[in-house]
């Protein structure tokens, strides 16, 4: 018992000592943190304090009547050159930041130039006291606000430790948007780096972020080649199979949207083919009509979005659907063939139909709309819109292909929207003038084929479609009007 009491007593006597020692350590740590915080704010004041020393030294060296003019000219040139250099090397900053650092350079060196000639007399010293204090305080304010943003921006902190691993040392990234399964960041590249460098290391970034290999998108800024927008997708929702729930906007019009699938983060993908007249009171924007060009290997799912849009049009007012399929024939469209306005499976009939559309239907609709004062088709004009589908179009004769190009060029304002599909959109399969009239949906394809349909977009992620091949049914890249650019690839 007595031994236990002595042990307990010794423990009790040690507790205050441990508490005091812990308090000392806590006070020292807090003091160090406080000192470290204040240290961040001292450089601007130190820089402002060195200006009079520099100015007086220059005045003693070059303030004489014989040397002052030459010194003034040389220092003015140096000020201009350093200001220009400051503007160029601060390109990664936002505009307000570039203006701030450049103004600091020109005003500080300009004051030193004046003080070199006049010496440290009033009002030169007054300008230094007021201007230096204001400039230092402005830098302190920026440091405080910038530090708060960095503390809150986890993406910025995360990228700071990984930029070098992605072969982009010195680059910075800041958060633009954070969602449940999707986020966007602004990547500011360092000198000598390009967006293509970032794209080349996209899979490395994906591995470090712990997202799927296809879960990183890098989109260049159209206004600044040193900036890119990076999209991260945490989960690949395209792996989840969604059942088709039936036509949308039943009883509506061709100008209503079509839900043709989901984005990789699970959000709905909607498109509108027909032209839409804007209505400011209802918050509706003008939308131009366009044609679809669909590419992909056999078995990749090219017919999926076309069947969905056709099914929607068949359940809406003022809408007709015409289909040409001379390859698979009834295999794809047999279940809805009786509902179609016209279905053609023979090449001879397809050739005659395309010729009739170009030479008879197009002029007739143009005349009808023109006589009634319609610049383009719109609901209620008196004639229905037409969804004209041509499956495996590259199987058509050359003459029909030439006429098809003319149809593509003429009918967007006439209420006719085309969907043209084919496996390989190569130059020997379809004319360049036809590709320029469509917007692409690229399904899984063979190596090297994505660029034929996607064009320059293939350099920013089209290789994903080549990785899919025919093994990922229904996956596609869609660079369509109304879809944000960061979601194209």
Phi, psi and omega per residue, in radians:
X1 nan -0.843 -3.106
X2 -1.124 -0.629 3.108
X3 -1.096 -0.711 -3.135
X4 -1.170 -0.633 3.130
X5 -1.125 -0.734 -3.136
X6 -1.115 -0.674 3.124
X7 -1.119 -0.770 3.126
X8 -1.119 -0.711 3.140
X9 -1.098 -0.722 3.140
X10 -1.142 -0.620 3.085
X11 -1.112 -0.733 -3.120
X12 -1.116 -0.696 -3.123
X13 -1.218 -0.427 -3.140
X14 -1.416 -0.440 -3.062
X15 -1.040 -0.856 3.119
X16 -1.025 -0.677 3.124
X17 -1.099 -0.738 3.113
X18 -1.140 -0.674 3.140
X19 -1.117 -0.764 3.131
X20 -1.126 -0.700 3.126
X21 -1.117 -0.737 3.104
X22 -1.130 -0.675 3.119
X23 -1.125 -0.687 3.106
X24 -1.079 -0.767 3.133
X25 -1.122 -0.720 3.131
X26 -1.114 -0.725 3.124
X27 -1.134 -0.705 3.125
X28 -1.131 -0.714 3.132
X29 -1.140 -0.761 3.133
X30 -1.111 -0.713 3.119
X31 -1.105 -0.715 3.129
X32 -1.126 -0.737 3.113
X33 -1.089 -0.742 -3.138
X34 -1.124 -0.746 3.132
X35 -1.122 -0.732 3.125
X36 -1.092 -0.636 3.109
X37 -1.138 -0.739 -3.137
X38 -1.213 -0.559 -3.127
X39 -1.040 -0.584 -3.135
X40 -1.080 -0.446 -3.048
X41 -1.675 -0.082 -3.057
X42 -1.436 -0.541 -3.068
X43 -0.940 -0.745 3.131
X44 -1.068 -0.646 -3.140
X45 -1.236 -0.654 3.088
X46 -1.128 -0.759 3.129
X47 -1.076 -0.744 3.119
X48 -1.113 -0.633 -3.130
X49 -1.223 -0.445 -3.134
X50 -1.407 -0.279 -3.093
X51 -1.067 -0.804 3.111
X52 -1.082 -0.633 3.116
X53 -1.098 -0.789 3.119
X54 -1.117 -0.755 -3.113
X55 -1.124 -0.762 -3.137
X56 -1.151 -0.651 3.103
X57 -1.106 -0.775 3.117
X58 -1.140 -0.627 3.136
X59 -1.137 -0.715 3.127
X60 -1.151 -0.594 -3.120
X61 -1.387 -0.758 -2.946
X62 -2.218 0.244 -3.068
X63 -1.413 -0.064 -3.140
X64 -1.215 2.844 -3.083
X65 -1.127 -0.492 -3.111
X66 -1.418 -0.501 -3.064
X67 -1.838 -0.314 -3.050
X68 -1.020 -0.800 -3.135
X69 -1.061 -0.731 3.131
X70 -1.164 -0.701 3.110
X71 -1.097 -0.735 -3.138
X72 -1.089 -0.766 3.141
X73 -1.120 -0.792 -3.132
X74 -1.120 -0.741 -3.131
X75 -1.209 -0.569 3.078
X76 -1.132 -0.742 3.096
X77 -1.129 -0.718 3.119
X78 -1.110 -0.689 3.109
X79 -1.085 -0.791 3.133
X80 -1.101 -0.760 -3.125
X81 -1.142 -0.772 -3.137
X82 -1.190 -0.595 3.086
X83 -1.142 -0.753 3.093
X84 -1.079 -0.755 3.122
X85 -1.100 -0.727 3.118
X86 -1.049 -0.738 3.137
X87 -1.098 -0.696 -3.085
X88 -1.274 -0.758 -3.073
X89 -1.320 -0.218 3.130
X90 -1.700 0.409 -3.050
X91 -1.112 -0.432 -3.115
X92 -1.312 -0.267 3.116
X93 -1.372 2.868 3.008
X94 -1.251 2.904 -3.031
X95 -1.005 -0.749 -3.109
X96 -1.114 -0.608 3.112
X97 -1.196 -0.712 3.121
X98 -1.121 -0.735 3.127
X99 -1.114 -0.703 -3.100
X100 -1.099 -0.894 -3.087
X101 -1.184 -0.601 3.131
X102 -1.206 -0.708 3.085
X103 -1.110 -0.709 3.098
X104 -1.035 -0.714 -3.129
X105 -1.140 -0.883 -3.055
X106 -1.201 -0.674 -3.119
X107 -1.255 -0.707 -3.138
X108 -1.134 -0.868 -3.123
X109 -1.231 -0.546 3.062
X110 -1.115 -0.705 3.107
X111 -1.141 -0.721 3.111
X112 -1.070 -0.687 3.123
X113 -1.080 -0.802 3.135
X114 -1.125 -0.779 -3.119
X115 -1.160 -0.483 3.078
X116 -1.106 -0.639 -3.117
X117 -1.409 -0.768 -3.006
X118 -1.595 -0.414 -2.978
X119 1.477 3.028 -3.086
X120 -1.500 1.424 3.096
X121 -2.236 2.818 3.054
X122 -1.227 2.479 0.133
X123 -1.594 0.145 -3.114
X124 -1.072 -0.741 3.130
X125 -1.192 -0.595 3.098
X126 -1.108 -0.730 3.114
X127 -1.081 -0.694 3.125
X128 -1.130 -0.775 -3.116
X129 -1.061 -0.863 -3.096
X130 -1.269 -0.867 -3.101
X131 -1.150 -0.734 3.140
X132 -1.115 -0.748 3.126
X133 -1.125 -0.738 3.136
X134 -1.116 -0.752 -3.134
X135 -1.141 -0.751 3.139
X136 -1.120 -0.721 3.121
X137 -1.133 -0.663 3.113
X138 -1.080 -0.717 3.097
X139 -1.153 -0.678 3.084
X140 -1.067 -0.704 3.132
X141 -1.116 -0.761 3.113
X142 -1.119 -0.697 3.135
X143 -1.084 -0.751 -3.135
X144 -1.112 -0.835 -3.119
X145 -1.187 -0.724 -3.136
X146 -1.126 -0.696 3.121
X147 -1.110 -0.667 3.119
X148 -1.125 -0.734 3.135
X149 -1.116 -0.723 -3.113
X150 -1.164 -0.658 3.128
X151 -1.120 -0.630 -3.105
X152 -1.449 -0.382 -3.048
X153 -1.612 1.674 -3.103
X154 -1.207 -0.550 3.128
X155 -1.138 -0.681 3.111
X156 -1.088 -0.799 3.139
X157 -1.144 -0.706 3.137
X158 -1.087 -0.781 -3.081
X159 -1.222 -0.533 -3.104
X160 -1.031 -0.585 -3.121
X161 -1.602 -0.039 -3.071
X162 -2.180 -0.110 -3.105
X163 -1.024 -0.733 -3.113
X164 -1.184 -0.618 3.115
X165 -1.155 -0.482 3.101
X166 -1.545 0.218 -3.135
X167 1.065 0.543 3.097
X168 -2.271 0.962 -3.095
X169 -1.083 2.453 3.119
X170 1.522 -0.192 3.112
X171 -1.344 2.799 -3.131
X172 -2.276 2.663 3.118
X173 -2.385 2.388 3.133
X174 -2.261 2.628 -3.096
X175 -1.310 2.341 3.018
X176 -1.860 -0.677 -3.071
X177 -2.738 2.465 3.100
X178 -2.289 2.149 3.072
X179 -2.110 -3.055 -3.099
X180 -1.135 -0.758 -3.101
X181 -2.176 0.142 -3.063
X182 -2.588 2.438 3.094
X183 -2.471 2.739 3.123
X184 -2.267 2.497 3.121
X185 -2.366 2.737 3.092
X186 -1.776 2.053 -3.126
X187 -1.733 2.071 3.105
X188 -1.837 1.977 -3.034
X189 -1.411 2.663 3.098
X190 -1.480 2.999 3.138
X191 -0.998 2.385 3.102
X192 1.490 -0.043 3.139
X193 -1.827 2.604 3.118
X194 -2.199 2.899 3.112
X195 -1.102 -0.590 3.113
X196 -1.100 -0.559 3.056
X197 -1.088 -0.733 3.123
X198 -1.158 -0.735 3.140
X199 -1.098 -0.658 -3.126
X200 -1.109 -0.419 -3.122
X201 -1.933 0.456 -3.107
X202 -1.059 -0.719 -3.111
X203 -1.201 -0.551 3.074
X204 -1.133 -0.757 3.107
X205 -1.082 -0.735 3.132
X206 -1.090 -0.717 3.141
X207 -1.136 -0.729 3.132
X208 -1.188 -0.568 -3.131
X209 -1.426 -0.234 -3.133
X210 1.260 0.595 3.110
X211 -2.043 2.916 3.111
X212 -1.012 2.729 -3.133
X213 -1.012 -0.553 3.114
X214 -1.575 0.122 -3.047
X215 -1.577 0.185 3.092
X216 -2.152 2.171 3.088
X217 -2.060 2.382 3.136
X218 -2.187 2.023 -3.060
X219 -2.044 2.138 -3.135
X220 -1.183 2.584 3.052
X221 -1.330 2.193 -3.090
X222 -1.165 -0.277 -3.071
X223 -1.861 -0.204 -3.076
X224 -2.582 1.961 -3.078
X225 -1.212 -0.211 -3.137
X226 -1.645 0.110 -3.084
X227 -2.223 2.485 3.077
X228 -2.424 2.728 3.055
X229 -1.849 2.205 -3.088
X230 -1.927 2.236 3.118
X231 -1.941 2.261 3.095
X232 -1.946 2.309 3.065
X233 -2.078 2.010 -3.008
X234 -1.226 -0.726 -3.134
X235 -2.166 2.458 3.110
X236 -1.531 1.636 -3.097
X237 -1.246 -0.195 3.121
X238 -1.200 -0.261 3.095
X239 -1.287 -0.361 -3.120
X240 -1.491 2.241 -3.105
X241 -1.477 2.203 3.092
X242 -1.943 2.316 3.138
X243 -1.373 2.532 3.079
X244 -1.226 2.215 -3.043
X245 -1.732 0.069 3.104
X246 1.867 3.038 -3.087
X247 -1.054 2.650 3.096
X248 -1.864 2.693 3.115
X249 0.907 0.836 3.110
X250 -1.069 2.306 -3.092
X251 1.446 0.069 3.139
X252 -1.547 -2.532 -3.072
X253 -2.275 2.873 3.087
X254 -1.058 -0.358 3.140
X255 -1.372 -0.128 3.062
X256 -1.352 2.646 -3.072
X257 -1.264 2.835 3.085
X258 -2.078 2.256 3.060
X259 -1.583 1.829 -3.045
X260 -1.775 0.029 3.123
X261 2.839 -2.752 3.120
X262 -2.302 2.695 2.978
X263 -1.290 2.992 -3.093
X264 -1.197 -0.244 3.078
X265 -1.748 0.175 3.028
X266 1.696 -0.192 3.120
X267 -1.262 2.646 -3.085
X268 -1.234 2.478 3.059
X269 -1.836 1.990 -3.133
X270 -2.086 2.473 3.088
X271 -2.309 2.774 3.048
X272 -2.345 2.037 -3.092
X273 -1.447 -0.743 -3.066
X274 -1.278 2.688 3.090
X275 -1.183 2.489 -3.130
X276 -2.167 2.216 3.073
X277 -1.434 2.284 -3.092
X278 -1.225 2.704 3.091
X279 -2.464 1.804 -3.059
X280 -1.079 -0.645 -3.108
X281 -1.148 -0.587 -3.135
X282 -1.683 0.038 3.115
X283 1.258 0.486 -3.128
X284 -1.778 2.245 -3.140
X285 -1.628 2.696 3.031
X286 -1.107 2.420 3.076
X287 -2.328 2.311 3.121
X288 -1.438 2.646 3.037
X289 -1.309 2.650 3.095
X290 -2.665 2.910 3.130
X291 -1.922 2.616 3.134
X292 -1.704 2.421 2.952
X293 -2.101 2.063 -3.008
X294 -2.044 2.189 -3.137
X295 -2.171 2.773 3.107
X296 2.701 2.811 -3.137
X297 -1.193 2.816 3.045
X298 -1.098 2.170 -3.115
X299 1.651 0.049 -3.131
X300 -1.484 -0.224 3.091
X301 1.815 0.444 -3.077
X302 -1.048 -0.565 -3.054
X303 -1.349 -0.223 -3.060
X304 -0.976 -1.058 -3.112
X305 -1.109 -0.542 3.139
X306 -1.172 -0.749 3.110
X307 -1.108 -0.651 3.134
X308 -1.146 -0.829 -3.136
X309 -1.122 -0.754 3.124
X310 -1.084 -0.722 3.105
X311 -1.084 -0.665 3.088
X312 -1.120 -0.816 -3.094
X313 -1.111 -0.609 -3.141
X314 -1.159 -0.315 -3.120
X315 -1.861 0.265 -3.110
X316 -2.156 2.804 3.111
X317 -1.362 2.733 3.051
X318 0.981 0.746 -3.090
X319 -2.499 2.337 3.052
X320 -2.158 2.673 3.125
X321 -2.260 2.149 3.090
X322 -2.076 2.321 -3.066
X323 -2.253 2.346 2.965
X324 -2.063 2.148 3.071
X325 -2.538 1.683 -3.086
X326 -1.639 0.014 -3.111
X327 -1.827 -1.112 3.137
X328 -1.506 -0.284 3.054
X329 0.949 -2.147 -3.072
X330 -1.335 -0.121 -3.079
X331 -1.040 -0.718 -3.120
X332 -1.554 -0.704 -2.960
X333 -1.877 0.086 -3.078
X334 -1.025 -0.628 -3.064
X335 -1.231 -0.388 -3.121
X336 -2.107 0.183 -3.040
X337 -0.995 -0.700 -3.096
X338 -1.211 -0.329 -3.128
X339 -1.551 -0.290 -3.078
X340 -1.265 2.600 3.060
X341 -1.123 -0.688 3.128
X342 -2.738 2.343 3.098
X343 -2.269 2.203 -3.087
X344 -2.160 2.243 -3.125
X345 -2.112 -0.137 -3.134
X346 -1.765 2.428 -3.089
X347 -1.083 -0.690 -3.124
X348 -1.109 -0.755 3.116
X349 -1.200 -0.621 3.107
X350 -1.112 -0.733 3.112
X351 -1.081 -0.750 -3.141
X352 -1.167 -0.666 -3.128
X353 -1.161 -0.795 3.137
X354 -1.072 -0.713 3.114
X355 -1.122 -0.710 -3.134
X356 -1.180 -0.681 3.105
X357 -1.063 -0.775 -3.089
X358 -1.221 -0.769 -2.981
X359 -1.617 -0.351 -3.072
X360 -2.123 -0.881 -3.055
X361 -1.221 -0.823 -3.108
X362 -1.047 -0.871 3.109
X363 -1.075 -0.640 -3.102
X364 -1.152 -0.770 3.141
X365 -1.174 -0.724 3.135
X366 -1.061 -0.737 3.125
X367 -1.145 -0.750 -3.124
X368 -1.054 -0.866 -3.106
X369 -1.170 -0.705 -3.128
X370 -1.114 -0.725 -3.130
X371 -1.143 -0.415 -3.106
X372 -1.818 0.137 3.024
X373 1.369 0.403 3.106
X374 -1.672 2.057 3.078
X375 -1.205 -0.417 3.054
X376 -2.721 2.903 -3.136
X377 -1.115 2.514 3.025
X378 -2.669 2.730 -3.140
X379 -0.981 2.421 3.120
X380 1.536 0.060 -3.114
X381 -1.342 -0.236 3.081
X382 1.962 -0.202 3.089
X383 -2.285 2.617 -3.100
X384 -1.383 2.746 2.969
X385 -1.375 2.739 -3.071
X386 -2.207 2.244 2.987
X387 -1.754 1.915 -3.009
X388 -1.856 1.905 -3.058
X389 -1.824 2.265 3.052
X390 -2.202 1.805 -3.131
X391 -1.483 2.501 -3.130
X392 0.807 0.968 -3.021
X393 -1.118 -0.392 -3.068
X394 -1.240 -0.119 3.100
X395 -1.478 -0.092 -3.122
X396 -1.303 2.708 3.072
X397 -1.109 2.762 -3.120
X398 -1.024 -0.691 -3.135
X399 -1.089 -0.740 3.110
X400 -1.153 -0.617 3.125
X401 -1.151 -0.680 3.100
X402 -1.137 -0.692 3.103
X403 -1.211 -0.580 3.111
X404 -1.115 -0.666 3.088
X405 -1.044 -0.752 3.128
X406 -1.133 -0.656 3.100
X407 -1.108 -0.794 3.124
X408 -0.987 -0.674 -3.067
X409 -1.319 -0.339 -2.955
X410 -1.941 -0.312 -2.839
X411 -1.839 -0.022 -3.072
X412 -1.079 -0.594 3.138
X413 -1.503 -0.025 -3.071
X414 -1.763 0.099 3.133
X415 1.436 0.380 3.095
X416 -2.029 2.088 3.096
X417 -1.983 2.224 -3.119
X418 -1.783 2.599 2.956
X419 -2.211 2.041 -3.097
X420 -2.036 2.220 -3.131
X421 -2.124 2.670 3.097
X422 -2.982 2.780 -3.066
X423 -1.349 -0.861 -3.076
X424 -2.189 1.975 -3.097
X425 -1.497 0.915 -3.120
X426 -1.399 2.905 -3.057
X427 -1.193 -0.443 3.120
X428 -1.450 -0.209 3.129
X429 -1.628 -0.641 -3.078
X430 -2.560 2.422 -3.094
X431 -1.122 2.653 3.094
X432 -1.052 -0.635 -3.134
X433 -1.106 -0.470 3.087
X434 -1.311 -0.716 3.138
X435 -1.107 -0.543 -3.125
X436 -1.253 -0.206 -3.096
X437 -1.735 -0.035 -3.070
X438 -2.079 2.862 2.972
X439 -1.976 2.473 -2.898
X440 -1.626 2.545 2.844
X441 -2.212 1.968 -3.061
X442 -1.868 1.998 3.030
X443 -1.532 -3.111 3.136
X444 -0.949 2.385 -3.038
X445 -2.488 3.081 3.104
X446 -1.336 2.825 -3.133
X447 -1.033 2.274 3.107
X448 1.518 -0.074 -3.066
X449 -1.560 -0.382 -3.031
X450 -1.072 -0.621 -3.076
X451 -1.138 -0.444 -3.122
X452 -1.130 -0.651 -3.124
X453 -1.663 -0.727 -3.064
X454 -1.419 -0.351 -3.115
X455 1.137 -2.347 -3.081
X456 -1.150 -0.346 3.098
X457 -1.111 -0.430 -3.134
X458 -1.092 -0.492 -3.139
X459 -1.273 -0.227 -3.091
X460 -1.943 0.369 3.060
X461 2.465 0.064 -3.134
X462 -1.136 -0.327 3.129
X463 -1.124 -0.298 3.102
X464 -1.103 -0.720 3.115
X465 -1.094 -0.594 3.112
X466 -1.226 -0.549 3.070
X467 -1.235 -0.592 3.126
X468 -1.131 -0.801 -3.044
X469 0.999 -2.386 3.088
X470 -1.781 0.221 -3.064
X471 -1.551 -0.192 -3.131
X472 -2.193 1.425 -3.073
X473 -1.021 2.234 3.026
X474 1.596 -0.136 3.115
X475 -1.427 2.403 -3.085
X476 -2.652 2.747 2.976
X477 -1.799 2.227 -3.030
X478 -2.194 1.836 3.095
X479 -1.727 1.253 -2.993
X480 -1.893 2.648 3.064
X481 -1.018 2.481 -3.141
X482 1.554 -0.200 3.105
X483 -1.707 2.244 3.117
X484 -0.946 2.489 -3.066
X485 -1.029 -0.593 -3.105
X486 -1.190 -0.209 3.125
X487 -1.767 -0.004 -3.124
X488 -1.116 -0.696 -3.076
X489 -2.232 nan nan
